[in-house]
Amino acid sequence: MPIPERQILVCLNERDPSADRPSCRNEGSKQLREALKDAVKDAGLKGRVRVLEVSCMDQCEHAAVCAVYPDNVWYSFVHQRDASEIVQEHLLGGRPVQRLLHDDPKNLAKAAKRQGK
């Protein structure tokens, strides 16, 4: 099997729901991972793109989080419904999904609110 061109890392860290910080699994990252795998397959990218489960990516206030490598593009507050857009726009179209970018001002503001800042 050839080495994939890209990898999508999906955080599946889980904390107790009563914890001070959110966790990706509690924000739907397991469903996100499955939706990304389906979208990659449906787009004909199986073998070229791998969707991988990782533990904590230390961006808990941005949960659910995923990152596309080697592009080093991080997405925040990602939901299952966003999977096909990431595959179509980013992986096939070459344009990261702006509204989901980790450093988008709206996402930074949401994360700061979660941190109580």
N, C-alpha and C positions, 0 to 999 in steps of 0.2 A: 504494500500500500504506500503510495507517495505521501510525502509530508504535506499537510494542508497549507494552503496559501494564507489562510486567516484562522484565528481562533476567537470565539466569543466566550469570555469568561463570565459566568453568572454566579454571583455570591448566593450561597444557600445557608449562610450562618443563621442559627436560631437561638434566640434568647427566650427566657420566660416572658410571657406577655406583660408581667408586672415590672419588668426591668426598667431602669431609668432611660435606656436608649432603645430605639426601635431595632429590629433585625430584619434582614432581607426576606428570610423565609416567612416571617409573619406578615410581610407586605406583598406576598404572592410570587416570590422568586421561583418556587418550584414549578408553578404553572407557566411562568415566563420561560423557564428553560425548556419545557416541553413544547411550548408554542414556537420558540426559536428553532428547535430541532425540526419541527414540522415545516416551518417556513423555509428553512434551508433546503430540506428535501424537496418541497414543492417547487422551489426555484431552480432545481437541477444542480445545486451546489454541493450535494453530498460527496464527501471525499475531498473537496476543495476547501470546505469550511467545517471546522469542528466546534460544537457547542459543549463547553466543559463546565462542570460543577466545581466551584472552589469554595473554601471556607471564608472566613472574614476578610473583606477587602478594606476594612477600617474606614468605611464611609457610611456608617450606620444612619446618620441623620439624613442621608440621601436615598435611603432604601425605597425600593429595590434598585440595586446597582448591577450593571454589567459593563464590560469593556471589550473593545474589538482590538485585537492585536494581529499584525504588528503595527497597526495604524495608531495605537495609543489613544484611542477615542473612548472616553468614559461617558456613560449615560446614567442619569439619575431619575428617580421616581418613575421607573419603567414598569409598565403593566403588560400583562399577557396580550392585550389588544394592540400593543405597540410593536410586537414581534415582526409582523409582515412588513411594516413600514421601515424598520431597521434593515431588514433583508433587501427590500426593493430599492429604497433610497440610498442606503449606505453601501451595502455589499455589491449590488448590481449597478446602481447609478453613480457611485463614487462621491456621493454628497452626504455627509453626516446629517442626522436628523436634528436640526438646530434646537427645537423646543425641548429636546431631551438631554442636551449636552450638560455635562456635569457643571461646567463653569458658566452656564447661562445665568444671567442676573436673577431671573425668576426662581431658578432652582437653588441658587445660593441663598436667596431670601427665605425660601421654604425651609432649607436646612437650618438656617440661623434661628428661625421660629421654633423648630423642633428642639434646638439646643437651649431655648429660653433666652436667646440674646436679642 
